[in-house]
Amino acid sequence: MELFANLAHGFAVAFSPINLLMCLIGALVGTLVGVLPGIGTIATVAMLLPITFGLPPVGALIMLAGIYYGAQYGGSTTSILVNIPGEATSVVTALDGHQMAKQGRAGPALAIAAIGSFFAGCVATVLIAVLGAPLTKLALAFGPAEYFSLMVLGLIFAVVLAKGSVLKAIAMIVFGLLLSMVGSDIETGASRMAFNIPELADGLGFATVAMGVFGFAEIIRNLDHGAEMDRNLVQQKITGLMPTRKDLVDSTPAILRGTVLGSILGILPGGGAVIASFAAYTLEKKLAKDPSRFGRGAIEGVASPESANNAAAQTSFIPLLTLGIPPNAVMALMVGAMTIHGIVPGPQVMQKQPDLVWGMIASMWIGNLMLIIINLPLVGIWVRLLRVPYRLMFPSIVVFCAIGIYSVNNAPVDVVLAGAFGLVGYWLIKHDFEPAPLLLGMVLGPLMEENLRRALLISRGDWSVFLSRPLSAVLLAIAAGLLVLAVLPTLRAKRDEVFVESEG
């Protein structure tokens, strides 16, 4: 009964005019981001962080959440119609979705992608509501030692699931932890790593680093790749949106499997929507009676990954809302948005900020419904947007970012720093470093340091406290096991295989 009371409260919050508007803006911007290749979700959320300063906390987070799961919808549109995945999560959808479009079945492919996404989104939202309270109760059993170990586990997950070299992923996390230490000491207030530069006395702004490493770096990379493409790809009208009965029968089990798989992978730290969509596609191929159909327009190849990436995008809010641990880079930005508004992420959030948590959960249902309405009838408009030349789009994005960064502290230095981090981010991408672990390290750094110090204060400097407390010892043992697995050659070959396929 408590669950229904909480949900009723959440819907009351979500249905307020300002929050409905924020939800709609989030869903629209998310779809736009998904449709336009070259501007990822992480970059967009990073760019919009400064805007959230002037908004109420609940509305701001509802909007950012809408952008995240909205982008999963939008990415499928261009993957299916023009074989250009707007989002990394839609790379797999392009394999069969575009083949269906070539056969004149773009309508059913788009409809099944939207239905699968909607169903998975609703199931994932129910999961968040059901698991939220029990996980929060479990989290209340955590002391500083357990928190520290949990964060170590989260960072190790990011290492295991980052593509490419394990050593590079660890280097990125350490770099992120170092950046989080710039400024003043948590306990004593003494300056550290600020090099007597007054602007660094308060530390590096999270929004500044995120916007540079993701927003600006992404734009530089796209310009470097010569990201112009044939704008006249989509001329034909899309007809017959309704899938046939056979389409529905074929895709229903795939949608169910994708939803379950995505929901599980979304909760795991470091997982998220990209891995969920690949895993779901691979599973469908393995279970199919005739695997050779895949890649030639199999509807299951659209239904399963689309359901999985949406379920994963939404269940990744579970560790964020209950434990305060961001499982992926977008959730790390959500932590940034929460801290901007003075909300400390963690198990206390559900008790102290019920409006925020339940309002956000309820807004996901409303957002999913909005996305179906936004996506299917407006397909033509989204596709026309693909014809906007990058030479017009990118400068306007850069100007918008610069204004956003400046408006946070009214400090020109922040714009310069974001530009510098843009160059750093571009260099990292060029040399096969994945920037997402850097962001996780930067978000978790201050929390880790605080809990490490607290645990050592309570134990009077005895380091064995991390191993003598059972829950902490188990978490560290899992982290150590994962690290060993990540370094094992067989597993590394498998990881590289998955990501090679994803980039092909």
GIGIPE-V29023 format. One line per field, one symbol per residue. psi: psi as a letter, one per 40 degrees, with the letter a starting at -180 (. if undefined). burial: b if it has 24 or more other ideal C-beta (glycine too) atoms within 12 Angstrom, else e. A space follows every 10 residues. Layout:
# GIGIPE-V29023
psi = ???
burial = ???
This chain:
# GIGIPE-V29023
psi = dddddddddd ddddeidddd dddddddddd dddddhiehi dddddddedd dedeiidddd dddddddddd dddddddddd defhhdidee dddddddddd ddeefddddd dddddddddd dddddddddd edddddddde ehaddddddd dddddddddd eiiahddddd ddddddddde ehbihdddei hhfeffhdde deihhddddd ddddcddddd ddddegeiih efdhdiihig dhiidddddd eddddddddd dddddddhhe badddddddd ddddddeidg dedheefhdd eddddddddd ddddeeeddd ddeehheidd dddddddddd efhhiaeedd ddfddddddd dddddddddd dddddddedd dddddeehid dddddddddd ddddddedef hddddddddd dddddddddd ffhheddddd dddedddddd ddddddddef eheeddddhd dddddddddd dddddddhdd dddddddddd dde.
burial = eeeeebbebb bebbeeeebb ebbbbbbbbb bbbbbbbbbb bbbbbbbbbb bbbebebbbb bbbbbbbbbb bbbbbbbbbb bbbbbbbbbb bbbbbbbbbb beeebbbbbb bbbbbbbbbb bbbbbbbbbe bbbebbeebe ebbbbbbbbb bbbbbbbbbb bbbbebebbb bbbbbbbebb bbbeeeeeee eeeeeeeeeb eebbbbbbbb bbbbbbbbbb bbeeeeeeee eeebeeebee bebeeebeeb bbebbbbbbb bbbbbbbbbb bbbbbbbbbb bbbbbeebee eeebbebbbb bbbbbbbbbb bbbbbbbbbb bbbbbbbbbb bbbbbbbbbb bebebbbebb eebbbbbbbb bbbbbbbbbb bbebbbebbb ebbebbbbeb eebbeebbeb bbebbbebee eeebbebbbe bbebbbebbe eebbbbbbbb bbbbbbbbbb bbeebeeeee eeeebbeebe bbeebbebbe ebbeebeeee ebeebeebbe ebee
